[in-house]
């Protein structure tokens, strides 16, 4: 194992809740079996390249603060090469089974598309070597179609047809390298697929172009034999005023309208749910009910701030809600719990990367254990079943099976005169019940 960058940090081990060691897991025990699967299999943790290696603590008001020692004096392709072994050292010591990346995170922009592709090929060869050395797999890849000025009006939805063409070429290459690296999925995040003002926007045409773009991606994946899962990642705003993938329901509506739902699931993010005015539990329930719950980006936002802060989730109640919904819908298959999160601007030491990921992994492990205990207890699910028990009777079954009309239901209620009194929703009772496990 490479120890050049973190010689004093060994592989992170499970020491249990009583441990005071900040470089140990208190709750994440990878081989512990819960509901027939190990924690490792349930959670399928993934570390991301963009925040972990490229995040430097800059924000819209301040310059970078996290100046990493392995980056000293380097730039361009040399810097990209230097980051690869450091990234895998961190991932390996944390016991991460997966990682994820954008094409322009791992390799720099070139002066031309051809040069950018050459840079990417150089780094992909290094990534492949590290995957083979460590056994760490690629959860999903994606293309960065939002930073470069060419994407100022969008990528697939740009009014400039040559930007659409450039975006297609970039995704083509990103799909190829994801396939080459054995990626289990590919994610589309439309960072600038939206609008700043409707005065200059033909929304109908832009949505049609976005659908055309995604169909072209589906066709090309089949052409090269890529069988990984495609994901759409919802986000309502930032950097645009309105993004077309604004939340889970909007994404599902778009996918259904353009006959894309058979090819896509959703990659949901807690911070994006917050910006959309939803809880992550809400977004997961919407996706799960549609059979489209695919993968999770594990982070959270600061509720006092109005932008995407991508903080590591350390809130056990939120993690418990997420794991309850996840287990309800059968758990993860091709997706994972992907740490799309960054250390704070003031956390400048390289070791903070370990503290952050350990805390996030422990939080989701606690959520998983809590959710399993709630499911085993049975009172929560029994309360929900009881609340809808009238629908399990003769009338409810007849309505659900199409055996009633407005006329037949009117006849019934004219005879009865009034509906049966409603039972209590028992919200406070159930909130207290869940707290007993947290």
Buried (B, 14 or more C-beta within 10 A) or exposed (E): EBEEBBEEBEEBEBBEEEEEEEBBBBBBBBEBEBEEBEBBBBBBBBBBBBBBBBBBBEEEEEEEBBEBEBBEEEEEBEBBBBBBBBBBBBBBBBBBBBBBBBBBBBBBBBEEEEEBBEBBBBBBEBBBEBBEEBEBBBBBBBBBBBBBEBBEBBBBBBBEEEBBEBBBBBBBBBBBBBBBBEBBBBBBBBBBBBBBEEEEBEEEEBBBBBBBBBBBBBEBBEEEEBEBBBBBBBBBBBBBEBBBBBBBBBBBEBBEEBEBBEBBBBBBBBBBBBBBEBBBBBBBBBBBBBEBBBBBBBBBBEEEEEBBBBBBBBBBBBBBBBBBBBBBBEBBBBBBBBBBBBBBBEBBEBBBBBBBBBBBBBBBBBBBBBBBBBBEEEEBEEBEEEBEEEEEEEBBEEBEEEEBEEEEEEEEEEEEEEEEEEEEEEEEEBEEBBEEBB
